[in-house]
Amino acid sequence: MWLMPADMVRDPLSERVIQAGSRWAGIASFVVALGAVLLWLLG
């Protein structure tokens, strides 16, 4: 819960789950892209 802004507390649970999921998907895709670039540079 500490990763979310305070105004998200008033949103419905489904909206919070969707927003948290999209945030983690964005972080994961960034990490994957960064790893791919590093592999490309090293390879």
Secondary structure, DSSP 8 states (H G I E B T S, - for coil): -TTS-GGGGGS-HHHHHHHHHHHHHHHHHHHHHHHHHHHHHH-
